[in-house]
Amino acid sequence: MKPALVFAAIGEAMTGAALLMFPGWIGRLLFGVELTDVAAIAARVAGIALIALGIACWPGTQLIGMLIYSAGVALFLAWVGLAGGSAGILLWPVVILHMILTALLMRSLPGDRDAKA
């Protein structure tokens, strides 16, 4: 794996983790304003995406990266909806869509298919 790709993958995953855990602080460092309310929610979704991107950049882990993204977004958005946060008309359809996509991606994981038969 090329050193630049390793550096980029690690950097994106670390940035994603920071956005997921500290969206307000990262917003202040990047944009000079603290991210609150819906901006913090969007920053956390972006954080999940950056973590998944970092994982997907490693050889042979593209499927795992998409699985982590889809499952992470489904769980996070469900938590947002159940915790009484912002809930627009598309929140639950998107949660359900990502849950279905997560199940399909999990079925695509390599494994011993003969043992399941």
N, C-alpha and C positions, 0 to 999 in steps of 0.2 A: 504494500500500500504506500502510495506516495506521501512524503512528509507533509506537504501542503494540505492534502486531504485529511490526514490525521489531525493536524492543527485546526483545520476548519471544523471538523466533526466535534472535536472536544470543545472548541470555543462556542459553537452553537448550542451544544447540550448544556454547557455551564451557563450561558446566557439564558437559555430556557428555564433552567432550574431557578435562577435568580428571579426571573419574571414571575414564575409560579409562586415562589415563596414571598417575595418582597416587591410587588408591582408598584406600590407607591414610591418606594425609595428609588427603584430603578428609573421610574418616570421622572423623578426629580433630577437624577443624575444625567439622564439623556435629554430631557426637554425643559428642565427648569421648573416644572410644575409637578405636583403630586397627583398620581392617577387615583381617582376615587370612583365609587359607584360602578357604572357600566364600563368605564374605561379600565378599571382594575379587573373586571371580569374578562374583557377582551384581551387584556395583557396576559392574564393567566392562560387563556386558550392559546394565545400566541406562544407562551412558554411551553405548553404541552407540545405544540407543533415543532418548536425548535429542538426539544429533547428528542422527539421522534425523528426529525431530520438528521440529527447527529448520529443516532443509532443506525438509520437507514444508509448512511454513508460508509459504514463498515462493510467489507465484502461478505456477501451472503446473508445480510440482515435486513434487506429491504422489506420483506414480509413482516418481520418483527417490528420494524419501525412503524409501518402502517397499522399494525395491530395495537401497538402502544398508543399511537395517536387516536385511533378510533375508540378504543376502550377508555382512554383518559378523558377524551372530550365527552363521551356518553356519561361517565361517572361524575365529572365535574359539573356539567350542565344539569344533570339530575339533582345533584346536591344544591345547585343554585335555585332550581325550581322548588325543591322541597323545603329549603331553608327560608323561603319567603322573600327571596331576592327578586330581581327583575324576571318577569315571565311574560314574554310576548306570545302571540298566536302561534309562532313556529317553534317555540322552545321544545315542547313535548314531541312533535313530529320529528324534530332533529335528533332528540335523544333516542327515540325508537329506531330511526334510520341508522344511527351509529351503533346501536345495540345489535341490529341485524347484520350490519357490516362486520362488526366484531366477531359475531358467530360464524359468518362465512369465512373470514380470515383465519379463525381458529381451525376450521375444517380444512383449510388449505395448508396448515402446518405439516411439514414432513413427519412421518411416523411409521410405525409398523402397521400397515393397513390389514395385513393378514391376521394379526392378532385380534382385530376388531370384528372380523367376519365370523 
